[in-house]
Amino acid sequence: VQLVESGGGLVQAGGFLRLSCAASGSTVSINVMGWYRQAPGKQRELVARITTGGGSTNYADSVKGRFTISRDNDKNTMYLQMNSLKPEETAVYYCNVIVGWFSEYYWGQGTQVTVSS
């Protein structure tokens, strides 16, 4: 599975961005799609994830009510709408999928999100 993110950039605090992640390859085996982020000097953390079957979602507590994850199975694309962004959310955002019976993880190359104060 190959993943390509897009949509990162520079935004002022309180602004919004929409990230996209396009998947290709063995997409029929994808079970879960998610977004993680990693700020400088910090561990990578889960932001949100969504199942490809029933569309169940999970969010980090810090983003609930502001971020929305969605997917278009026909296009094999996942989105993350991020509203009311905060400077502390500056990070590289990574697309992730979990694939197959053995739950293999695949990662995109990451897209930089910078929120200025």
C-alpha positions as CSV (number, residue, x, y, z in Angstrom):
1,V,0.0,0.0,0.0
2,Q,1.3,3.4,-0.9
3,L,0.1,6.6,0.8
4,V,0.4,10.2,-0.3
5,E,-0.6,13.1,1.9
6,S,-1.4,16.6,0.8
7,G,-2.9,19.7,2.3
8,G,-0.4,20.8,4.9
9,G,0.8,24.3,5.2
10,L,1.0,27.4,7.2
11,V,-2.1,28.8,9.0
12,Q,-2.7,31.3,11.7
13,A,-4.1,30.2,15.0
14,G,-7.8,29.7,14.8
15,G,-7.6,28.9,11.2
16,F,-8.3,25.6,9.4
17,L,-6.7,23.1,7.0
18,R,-7.9,20.0,5.3
19,L,-5.5,17.1,4.9
20,S,-5.9,14.4,2.3
21,C,-4.4,10.9,2.1
22,A,-4.7,9.0,-1.1
23,A,-4.0,5.2,-0.9
24,S,-3.0,3.0,-3.8
25,G,-2.0,-0.6,-4.1
26,S,-3.8,-3.3,-2.1
27,T,-6.4,-1.0,-0.8
28,V,-9.1,-3.6,-0.5
29,S,-7.2,-5.0,2.5
30,I,-7.2,-1.7,4.4
31,N,-9.1,-2.1,7.7
32,V,-8.4,1.2,9.5
33,M,-7.1,4.5,8.3
34,G,-5.8,7.2,10.6
35,W,-3.9,10.4,11.1
36,Y,-0.9,10.7,13.5
37,R,1.2,13.7,14.2
38,Q,4.7,14.3,15.6
39,A,5.9,17.6,16.9
40,P,9.6,18.3,17.3
41,G,11.1,16.5,20.3
42,K,7.8,14.6,20.9
43,Q,6.5,11.1,20.3
44,R,4.2,10.4,17.4
45,E,0.6,10.5,18.6
46,L,-2.7,9.4,17.2
47,V,-5.0,12.2,16.1
48,A,-7.9,10.3,14.6
49,R,-8.8,7.1,12.9
50,I,-11.7,5.6,11.0
51,T,-12.6,2.1,10.0
52,T,-13.1,1.4,6.3
53,G,-16.0,-0.9,7.0
54,G,-18.5,0.7,9.3
55,G,-16.9,4.1,9.4
56,S,-16.4,4.1,13.2
57,T,-14.2,7.0,14.4
58,N,-11.9,7.7,17.3
59,Y,-10.3,11.0,18.2
60,A,-7.7,12.2,20.5
61,D,-9.3,14.1,23.4
62,S,-7.4,17.2,22.4
63,V,-9.0,17.4,19.0
64,K,-12.6,16.3,19.7
65,G,-15.1,18.8,18.4
66,R,-12.5,20.6,16.2
67,F,-11.2,17.9,13.8
68,T,-13.2,15.6,11.6
69,I,-11.9,12.5,9.9
70,S,-13.7,11.0,6.9
71,R,-13.0,8.7,4.0
72,D,-14.2,8.1,0.5
73,N,-13.8,4.4,-0.1
74,D,-14.5,4.8,-3.8
75,K,-11.6,7.1,-4.1
76,N,-9.4,5.3,-1.5
77,T,-8.9,8.7,0.1
78,M,-9.1,9.8,3.7
79,Y,-9.5,13.4,4.9
80,L,-8.8,15.3,8.1
81,Q,-10.7,18.6,8.5
82,M,-8.9,20.6,11.1
83,N,-10.6,23.7,12.5
84,S,-9.7,26.1,15.2
85,L,-6.0,25.2,15.0
86,K,-3.7,25.9,17.8
87,P,0.1,26.7,17.7
88,E,0.9,23.7,19.8
89,E,-0.6,21.5,17.0
90,T,2.3,22.4,14.7
91,A,3.7,19.0,13.7
92,V,4.3,16.7,10.8
93,Y,1.0,14.9,10.2
94,Y,1.2,11.3,8.9
95,C,-1.3,9.2,7.2
96,N,-1.5,5.6,8.4
97,V,-3.4,2.5,7.4
98,I,-3.7,-0.9,9.0
99,V,-3.9,-3.7,6.5
100,G,-4.8,-7.3,6.4
101,W,-5.1,-10.2,8.8
102,F,-1.8,-9.4,10.4
103,S,-2.5,-5.7,11.0
104,E,0.4,-4.4,9.0
105,Y,1.1,-0.7,9.4
106,Y,1.9,1.5,6.4
107,W,2.8,5.2,6.6
108,G,2.8,8.2,4.3
109,Q,5.7,10.5,4.0
110,G,4.1,13.1,6.2
111,T,2.9,16.7,5.6
112,Q,4.0,19.7,7.6
113,V,1.3,21.7,9.4
114,T,2.5,25.0,11.0
115,V,0.2,27.1,13.1
116,S,1.4,30.6,13.8
117,S,0.4,32.5,16.9
